[in-house]
Amino acid sequence: MTYCVGLCLKDGLVFLSDTRTNAGVDQIGTFRKMTLFQKDKDRFFALMSSGNLAITQAVKEILLQGQLLNGSNLWSVKNAHDAAVVVGDAIKQVYERDHSALEKAGIDFNCNLIFGGQVKGERPRLFNIYSAGNFIEATPETCYFQIGESKYGKPILDRVLSYNTPLNLATKCALISMDSTLNSNISVGLPLDLLVYEKNSLTASKLVTMDESNPYFQMIHQLWGEKLRSAFNSIAEPSWSGAHKSSAISAPAKKMGAVPIHHQPSKARVAPRKETAVKKTTVARKKPAKRV
């Protein structure tokens, strides 16, 4: 499995991905899931992938080779939206080539991508591209995408992140999201690839690969656990007596009553079963009297 998260913010973009892939408990590999595309000072794109590794690598290779798809490639498109269309077309080409063989082998065509960047003259943009080659774009209201094992790292993003979040704060948020995922799912693992793209820079000025020896990630891992425990211990325990109004847990709900409690019904007299007598009569009729 994998976990990748991409953030689209007012000041730029943040991309973070792990590097673990596995096809079972005893087959664990390390493969980079982040690919970067840069053309002079004209454009810059980042791609992160999850799903079937053979499929995502085939898509990536088509894009790196600059193969023309409907007359365009990443190096020639006029905007980031058209670049996302090119990535979708690359997925469709791999599907046309491989889906029959995959179906015969009982393997799903599984490919999910986060793609984003900037073409000179327009704002940074971020897309989530699916196995069918279609995609959606991030908005100020929905400013991040996750692929892979997303559930463990989502709560911190929902509580902290907004379109106006500064890049440094968003970077910390993404790393805490990743640390929460690493802590709860062994199919996601170090090293991590982190890119913080500053708007209009058109270059990877802040790019790092992080492992367990990285001092900032070590600090994140240690302090986040400590602060969570401290915050947990600082919250009052529930008061069943209602002595403390702020922590009274037994206050009734306004829209629904309490869960009803059902008791064992009183024992009723059971009528005798008639089928036994019927069976005896039937058996008796099967034996005719002997004629004398």
KEKE-3310 file (N, C-alpha, C; in steps of 0.2 Angstrom, whole numbers, plus 5000, padded with zeros to 4 digits):
npx = (5004:5001:5004:4999:4999:4992:4993:4984:4987:4986:4998:5006:5010:5010:5018:5018:5024:5025:5037:5034:5030:5020:5017:5011:5014:5027:5033:5040:5044:5054:5049:5050:5037:5035:5036:5045:5043:5051:5053:5064:5061:5048:5038:5032:5029:5022:5020:5011:5009:4997:4992:4992:5008:5015:5007:5006:5020:5021:5013:5020:5031:5027:5024:5036:5044:5039:5029:5017:5001:4986:4991:4998:5009:5017:5026:5022:5009:4997:4992:4989:4978:4976:4987:4984:4974:4982:4989:4978:4975:4987:4985:4973:4979:4988:4978:4971:4981:4984:4973:4965:4974:4976:4963:4961:4971:4965:4966:4963:4962:4971:4974:4979:4981:4989:4991:5000:5005:5012:5010:5019:5012:5000:4990:4996:4990:4980:4976:4966:4968:4959:4957:4950:4955:4949:4946:4947:4948:4957:4950:4947:4939:4940:4954:4964:4971:4970:4978:4978:4981:4972:4964:4969:4977:4968:4960:4968:4971:4958:4955:4965:4969:4967:4963:4971:4981:4998:5013:5023:5017:5007:5015:5020:5008:5005:5016:5013:5001:5006:5014:5004:4998:5009:5010:4999:4997:5006:5008:5012:5027:5044:5057:5052:5046:5047:5040:5039:5032:5034:5024:5024:5038:5042:5051:5059:5063:5062:5065:5065:5071:5066:5071:5071:5081:5080:5080:5070:5058:5059:5057:5044:5037:5040:5035:5022:5015:5017:5010:4997:4994:4995:4985:4974:4974:4972:4958:4943:4936:4921:4906:4894:4886:4882:4887:4897:4893:4899:4904:4894:4888:4877:4866:4850:4847:4841:4833:4830:4825:4831:4839:4828:4826:4824:4815:4814:4800:4785:4782:4771:4757:4759:4750:4746:4754:4747:4751:4757:4747:4740:4749:4750:4737:4737:4747:4740:4730:4736:4738:4728:4714:4714:4706:4694)
npy = (4994:5012:5029:5045:5063:5078:5096:5110:5127:5144:5150:5141:5124:5108:5092:5075:5059:5042:5028:5014:4998:4983:4966:4957:4950:4946:4951:4965:4981:4995:5009:5023:5035:5048:5059:5071:5084:5096:5110:5121:5138:5137:5128:5117:5102:5089:5072:5060:5043:5029:5012:4998:4994:4991:4996:5010:5013:5011:5021:5033:5032:5034:5047:5053:5050:5059:5056:5059:5062:5062:5073:5081:5083:5083:5093:5102:5107:5120:5124:5119:5111:5105:5098:5088:5082:5075:5066:5058:5053:5045:5035:5029:5024:5014:5006:5001:4994:4984:4979:4968:4957:4958:4956:4942:4937:4939:4952:4968:4984:4995:5011:5027:5044:5058:5074:5089:5106:5120:5131:5143:5159:5156:5151:5140:5123:5108:5091:5076:5061:5047:5029:5028:5038:5050:5065:5076:5093:5102:5114:5130:5127:5113:5109:5099:5083:5065:5049:5031:5024:5033:5036:5037:5048:5059:5066:5076:5084:5089:5097:5106:5112:5124:5134:5146:5143:5145:5140:5133:5130:5121:5111:5105:5100:5091:5082:5077:5071:5061:5054:5049:5040:5031:5026:5019:5010:4997:4995:5007:5016:5022:5028:5045:5056:5073:5088:5105:5117:5133:5146:5152:5150:5139:5129:5116:5120:5117:5102:5086:5070:5060:5050:5039:5045:5059:5074:5084:5076:5066:5074:5078:5065:5062:5073:5074:5063:5064:5077:5074:5064:5072:5082:5074:5069:5081:5084:5084:5071:5061:5066:5057:5060:5073:5083:5092:5103:5106:5094:5085:5070:5063:5071:5073:5070:5081:5079:5065:5052:5041:5025:5012:4999:4982:4969:4952:4943:4939:4922:4912:4901:4887:4880:4863:4853:4848:4840:4828:4819:4818:4812:4800:4794:4794:4784:4773:4771:4765:4752:4740:4731:4713:4701:4689)
npz = (5000:5001:5005:5001:5000:4995:4994:4990:4991:4995:4994:4987:4984:4992:4993:4998:5001:5004:5003:5003:4996:4995:4992:5001:5017:5018:5007:5004:4998:4992:4984:4974:4974:4970:4956:4947:4935:4925:4915:4910:4915:4913:4916:4929:4936:4948:4952:4960:4965:4968:4970:4958:4955:4943:4933:4937:4935:4921:4916:4921:4914:4900:4901:4905:4893:4885:4875:4863:4866:4859:4852:4861:4875:4892:4891:4881:4883:4886:4899:4916:4917:4905:4905:4915:4908:4899:4907:4911:4898:4896:4906:4900:4889:4894:4899:4888:4883:4892:4900:4896:4898:4911:4917:4913:4922:4934:4940:4946:4937:4944:4948:4954:4955:4961:4955:4951:4949:4940:4926:4918:4921:4925:4940:4953:4952:4957:4955:4956:4949:4942:4939:4928:4920:4921:4931:4946:4952:4964:4976:4984:4994:4996:4998:4998:4993:4995:4993:4993:5009:5018:5029:5042:5042:5040:5049:5056:5045:5042:5053:5054:5042:5029:5015:5016:5024:5029:5020:5028:5040:5034:5029:5041:5046:5036:5038:5051:5048:5040:5050:5059:5051:5048:5061:5063:5052:5045:5032:5026:5024:5029:5018:5017:5004:5002:4995:4994:4986:4981:4976:4959:4958:4950:4951:4960:4974:4988:4992:4999:5005:5018:5032:5046:5053:5051:5059:5061:5058:5067:5079:5076:5077:5091:5099:5094:5099:5113:5115:5111:5121:5132:5130:5130:5143:5149:5147:5156:5165:5162:5171:5180:5190:5188:5195:5191:5179:5166:5162:5163:5159:5159:5155:5147:5130:5117:5106:5106:5115:5129:5126:5125:5138:5137:5145:5151:5146:5156:5161:5151:5150:5141:5128:5125:5113:5098:5087:5091:5095:5083:5075:5081:5079:5065:5063:5069:5061:5050:5052:5049:5055:5059:5048:5053)
capx = (5000:5005:5000:5002:4994:4994:4989:4984:4986:4986:5005:5009:5008:5014:5017:5021:5023:5030:5040:5033:5025:5020:5012:5010:5017:5034:5036:5040:5049:5054:5049:5048:5030:5034:5040:5045:5044:5052:5055:5067:5057:5041:5033:5034:5024:5024:5015:5012:5005:4996:4989:4996:5015:5017:5002:5008:5026:5020:5010:5025:5036:5024:5025:5043:5046:5036:5025:5012:4994:4981:4994:5001:5013:5018:5031:5019:5002:4997:4990:4990:4972:4978:4992:4980:4971:4988:4990:4973:4976:4992:4982:4969:4983:4990:4972:4970:4986:4985:4967:4963:4978:4975:4957:4963:4974:4961:4969:4960:4966:4970:4979:4976:4986:4989:4995:4999:5010:5011:5013:5020:5006:4993:4991:4997:4984:4981:4971:4966:4966:4957:4959:4947:4958:4945:4949:4944:4953:4956:4947:4949:4935:4943:4961:4969:4969:4974:4977:4981:4979:4970:4959:4972:4980:4963:4957:4972:4970:4952:4954:4970:4971:4963:4967:4975:4986:5005:5016:5027:5012:5004:5020:5020:5002:5006:5020:5009:4996:5010:5016:4998:4997:5014:5010:4993:4997:5012:5009:5015:5034:5049:5058:5047:5048:5043:5041:5036:5032:5032:5020:5028:5045:5044:5057:5059:5067:5062:5064:5069:5069:5067:5070:5070:5086:5079:5079:5063:5053:5060:5054:5037:5035:5040:5031:5015:5012:5017:5005:4991:4993:4994:4979:4969:4974:4969:4951:4939:4932:4913:4902:4888:4881:4880:4890:4900:4889:4902:4906:4889:4887:4870:4861:4847:4847:4835:4829:4828:4825:4836:4838:4824:4828:4818:4815:4812:4793:4783:4781:4764:4755:4759:4745:4749:4755:4742:4753:4758:4741:4738:4753:4748:4731:4739:4750:4735:4726:4740:4738:4721:4712:4715:4700:4693)
capy = (5000:5018:5035:5051:5068:5084:5102:5116:5133:5151:5152:5136:5117:5103:5085:5071:5052:5037:5024:5007:4994:4976:4961:4952:4951:4944:4954:4972:4984:5002:5012:5030:5036:5055:5060:5078:5086:5103:5113:5128:5142:5138:5124:5113:5097:5084:5067:5055:5037:5023:5007:4993:4997:4990:5001:5017:5014:5012:5028:5037:5031:5037:5054:5055:5050:5064:5053:5063:5059:5067:5079:5085:5080:5088:5098:5106:5109:5127:5125:5113:5107:5101:5093:5083:5078:5071:5061:5054:5049:5040:5030:5026:5020:5008:5002:4998:4989:4979:4977:4961:4952:4959:4953:4935:4935:4941:4958:4974:4989:5000:5017:5033:5048:5066:5078:5096:5110:5127:5133:5151:5164:5154:5149:5133:5119:5101:5086:5069:5057:5041:5024:5029:5044:5056:5068:5082:5098:5105:5121:5133:5124:5107:5111:5093:5076:5059:5043:5026:5023:5040:5037:5038:5055:5064:5070:5082:5089:5092:5101:5112:5115:5128:5137:5151:5141:5146:5134:5130:5126:5116:5106:5102:5097:5085:5077:5074:5066:5055:5051:5046:5034:5027:5023:5014:5005:4994:4995:5013:5016:5027:5035:5050:5061:5079:5094:5111:5121:5140:5149:5156:5148:5135:5125:5112:5124:5114:5095:5082:5064:5060:5044:5040:5049:5066:5077:5087:5071:5063:5078:5077:5059:5061:5078:5073:5058:5067:5082:5070:5061:5078:5085:5069:5069:5088:5084:5082:5064:5062:5066:5054:5063:5079:5088:5097:5104:5106:5087:5081:5066:5060:5076:5070:5072:5086:5076:5058:5049:5036:5019:5008:4993:4977:4964:4946:4943:4934:4915:4911:4894:4884:4875:4856:4852:4843:4836:4822:4815:4817:4807:4793:4792:4792:4777:4768:4769:4762:4745:4738:4725:4706:4698:4682)
capz = (5000:5001:5008:4998:5002:4991:4997:4986:4995:4992:4993:4983:4984:4996:4991:5003:4999:5007:4998:5004:4992:4997:4989:5006:5023:5017:5001:5006:4994:4993:4977:4975:4971:4968:4950:4945:4928:4925:4909:4911:4919:4910:4919:4934:4938:4952:4951:4965:4963:4972:4966:4955:4954:4936:4930:4938:4932:4914:4915:4922:4908:4894:4902:4904:4886:4881:4870:4861:4867:4856:4850:4867:4881:4897:4889:4876:4885:4888:4906:4920:4916:4899:4908:4918:4903:4896:4912:4910:4892:4897:4909:4896:4884:4897:4900:4882:4881:4897:4904:4894:4901:4919:4918:4913:4928:4939:4943:4944:4934:4950:4947:4957:4955:4963:4950:4951:4947:4938:4920:4919:4919:4929:4947:4955:4952:4960:4953:4958:4943:4943:4935:4921:4917:4923:4937:4949:4954:4971:4976:4990:4999:4996:4996:4998:4991:4998:4990:4997:5016:5019:5034:5048:5042:5038:5055:5057:5039:5042:5059:5054:5036:5025:5009:5018:5029:5027:5018:5033:5044:5030:5029:5048:5046:5031:5041:5056:5045:5038:5056:5061:5046:5049:5067:5063:5047:5043:5024:5024:5028:5027:5018:5014:4999:5003:4991:4996:4980:4982:4970:4954:4958:4944:4952:4967:4979:4994:4991:5004:5007:5025:5035:5054:5056:5050:5066:5061:5058:5074:5084:5075:5080:5098:5102:5093:5103:5119:5115:5111:5128:5137:5128:5132:5151:5152:5147:5161:5164:5162:5178:5179:5195:5186:5200:5186:5173:5160:5161:5165:5153:5159:5153:5142:5123:5116:5100:5106:5122:5130:5123:5129:5140:5137:5151:5150:5147:5161:5158:5149:5150:5134:5126:5123:5106:5095:5082:5093:5095:5076:5072:5084:5075:5058:5064:5071:5055:5045:5054:5048:5060:5055:5047:5056)
cpx = (5004:5001:5003:4996:4997:4990:4990:4982:4987:4993:5009:5006:5013:5013:5021:5019:5028:5033:5039:5028:5026:5015:5011:5015:5025:5037:5035:5046:5048:5054:5047:5042:5029:5039:5039:5046:5045:5055:5057:5063:5050:5036:5036:5028:5026:5018:5017:5007:5003:4992:4994:5003:5017:5013:5005:5015:5026:5017:5016:5030:5034:5025:5032:5046:5044:5032:5019:5005:4989:4984:4998:5005:5014:5022:5028:5013:5003:4995:4990:4984:4973:4983:4989:4977:4976:4989:4985:4973:4981:4989:4977:4973:4986:4984:4971:4975:4986:4979:4965:4967:4977:4968:4958:4966:4971:4963:4965:4965:4966:4976:4975:4982:4984:4994:4994:5005:5008:5014:5013:5014:5000:4995:4993:4990:4985:4975:4972:4963:4965:4959:4956:4950:4954:4948:4945:4949:4951:4953:4949:4945:4937:4950:4966:4966:4973:4973:4981:4978:4977:4967:4963:4975:4975:4961:4962:4972:4963:4951:4959:4970:4965:4967:4972:4981:4993:5008:5020:5022:5008:5009:5020:5014:5002:5010:5017:5004:5000:5012:5010:4997:5002:5013:5004:4993:5004:5014:5012:5022:5038:5053:5052:5050:5043:5045:5036:5037:5030:5029:5025:5036:5047:5050:5056:5064:5068:5060:5068:5067:5071:5066:5070:5076:5085:5077:5072:5058:5053:5056:5046:5034:5035:5035:5023:5011:5012:5011:4998:4989:4991:4987:4973:4969:4971:4961:4948:4936:4925:4911:4895:4883:4878:4882:4893:4896:4892:4904:4901:4887:4880:4864:4857:4847:4841:4831:4827:4829:4831:4834:4834:4827:4823:4820:4812:4804:4791:4781:4773:4763:4755:4754:4749:4749:4750:4745:4755:4753:4739:4742:4752:4742:4733:4743:4745:4731:4730:4740:4731:4720:4712:4707:4699:4689)
cpy = (5006:5024:5041:5057:5074:5090:5107:5122:5139:5153:5146:5129:5113:5096:5081:5064:5048:5033:5016:5004:4987:4972:4956:4953:4950:4947:4962:4975:4991:5005:5019:5031:5044:5055:5067:5079:5094:5105:5120:5132:5143:5134:5119:5108:5092:5079:5062:5049:5032:5018:5001:4996:4997:4995:5008:5018:5015:5019:5033:5037:5034:5045:5057:5055:5055:5062:5058:5059:5064:5074:5083:5080:5085:5094:5103:5109:5116:5129:5118:5108:5103:5096:5087:5079:5073:5065:5056:5050:5044:5034:5026:5022:5014:5003:4998:4993:4983:4976:4970:4956:4952:4955:4945:4933:4937:4947:4964:4979:4995:5005:5023:5038:5055:5069:5085:5100:5117:5128:5141:5155:5162:5152:5142:5129:5112:5097:5079:5065:5050:5036:5024:5034:5050:5059:5074:5087:5101:5112:5124:5130:5117:5107:5105:5087:5071:5053:5037:5025:5030:5041:5039:5046:5060:5068:5077:5087:5093:5098:5107:5115:5119:5131:5142:5149:5142:5139:5130:5126:5121:5110:5102:5098:5090:5080:5074:5069:5060:5051:5047:5040:5029:5023:5018:5009:5003:4994:5002:5014:5021:5024:5039:5055:5068:5085:5099:5116:5128:5143:5153:5154:5144:5131:5121:5115:5120:5107:5091:5075:5062:5052:5045:5044:5057:5069:5080:5081:5067:5067:5078:5071:5059:5066:5077:5068:5061:5072:5079:5067:5067:5081:5080:5069:5076:5088:5081:5075:5065:5061:5063:5057:5069:5085:5094:5098:5104:5099:5083:5076:5063:5065:5073:5073:5076:5083:5069:5056:5044:5029:5015:5001:4988:4972:4958:4946:4938:4927:4914:4904:4892:4879:4868:4856:4846:4838:4829:4817:4813:4811:4800:4790:4790:4785:4772:4766:4765:4754:4743:4731:4718:4704:4691:4678)
cpz = (5000:5004:5004:4999:4998:4993:4992:4990:4992:4990:4989:4985:4989:4994:4996:5001:5003:5001:4999:4999:4995:4994:4994:5012:5023:5011:5001:5001:4995:4986:4978:4971:4969:4961:4949:4938:4928:4918:4910:4916:4916:4913:4925:4937:4943:4951:4957:4964:4968:4967:4963:4952:4946:4932:4931:4935:4924:4912:4916:4916:4902:4895:4902:4897:4882:4875:4869:4862:4865:4854:4855:4872:4886:4896:4884:4878:4887:4895:4909:4919:4910:4901:4911:4913:4899:4900:4911:4904:4892:4901:4905:4891:4887:4898:4894:4880:4886:4901:4902:4898:4909:4921:4918:4919:4934:4943:4941:4941:4940:4949:4950:4958:4958:4958:4951:4949:4944:4931:4921:4916:4922:4936:4948:4955:4954:4957:4956:4952:4945:4938:4928:4917:4918:4929:4939:4951:4961:4970:4983:4996:5001:4993:4996:4995:4994:4994:4994:5004:5019:5026:5041:5048:5041:5043:5056:5051:5040:5048:5058:5048:5033:5019:5010:5023:5026:5025:5024:5038:5041:5030:5036:5048:5042:5035:5047:5054:5043:5044:5059:5057:5047:5056:5067:5057:5044:5036:5022:5028:5025:5022:5015:5009:5000:4998:4993:4990:4981:4975:4965:4954:4952:4945:4959:4972:4986:4993:4995:5004:5014:5027:5043:5057:5055:5057:5066:5062:5065:5079:5083:5078:5087:5101:5100:5097:5110:5120:5115:5118:5133:5136:5131:5140:5153:5151:5153:5160:5165:5170:5177:5184:5193:5191:5196:5180:5167:5158:5162:5158:5153:5157:5147:5135:5121:5110:5101:5113:5123:5127:5128:5132:5140:5142:5148:5151:5153:5158:5157:5149:5142:5133:5124:5115:5103:5090:5084:5093:5087:5073:5075:5080:5068:5058:5065:5065:5049:5046:5054:5053:5055:5054:5050:5051)
residu = (MET:THR:TYR:CYS:VAL:GLY:LEU:CYS:LEU:LYS:ASP:GLY:LEU:VAL:PHE:LEU:SER:ASP:THR:ARG:THR:ASN:ALA:GLY:VAL:ASP:GLN:ILE:GLY:THR:PHE:ARG:LYS:MET:THR:LEU:PHE:GLN:LYS:ASP:LYS:ASP:ARG:PHE:PHE:ALA:LEU:MET:SER:SER:GLY:ASN:LEU:ALA:ILE:THR:GLN:ALA:VAL:LYS:GLU:ILE:LEU:LEU:GLN:GLY:GLN:LEU:LEU:ASN:GLY:SER:ASN:LEU:TRP:SER:VAL:LYS:ASN:ALA:HIS:ASP:ALA:ALA:VAL:VAL:VAL:GLY:ASP:ALA:ILE:LYS:GLN:VAL:TYR:GLU:ARG:ASP:HIS:SER:ALA:LEU:GLU:LYS:ALA:GLY:ILE:ASP:PHE:ASN:CYS:ASN:LEU:ILE:PHE:GLY:GLY:GLN:VAL:LYS:GLY:GLU:ARG:PRO:ARG:LEU:PHE:ASN:ILE:TYR:SER:ALA:GLY:ASN:PHE:ILE:GLU:ALA:THR:PRO:GLU:THR:CYS:TYR:PHE:GLN:ILE:GLY:GLU:SER:LYS:TYR:GLY:LYS:PRO:ILE:LEU:ASP:ARG:VAL:LEU:SER:TYR:ASN:THR:PRO:LEU:ASN:LEU:ALA:THR:LYS:CYS:ALA:LEU:ILE:SER:MET:ASP:SER:THR:LEU:ASN:SER:ASN:ILE:SER:VAL:GLY:LEU:PRO:LEU:ASP:LEU:LEU:VAL:TYR:GLU:LYS:ASN:SER:LEU:THR:ALA:SER:LYS:LEU:VAL:THR:MET:ASP:GLU:SER:ASN:PRO:TYR:PHE:GLN:MET:ILE:HIS:GLN:LEU:TRP:GLY:GLU:LYS:LEU:ARG:SER:ALA:PHE:ASN:SER:ILE:ALA:GLU:PRO:SER:TRP:SER:GLY:ALA:HIS:LYS:SER:SER:ALA:ILE:SER:ALA:PRO:ALA:LYS:LYS:MET:GLY:ALA:VAL:PRO:ILE:HIS:HIS:GLN:PRO:SER:LYS:ALA:ARG:VAL:ALA:PRO:ARG:LYS:GLU:THR:ALA:VAL:LYS:LYS:THR:THR:VAL:ALA:ARG:LYS:LYS:PRO:ALA:LYS:ARG:VAL)
# end
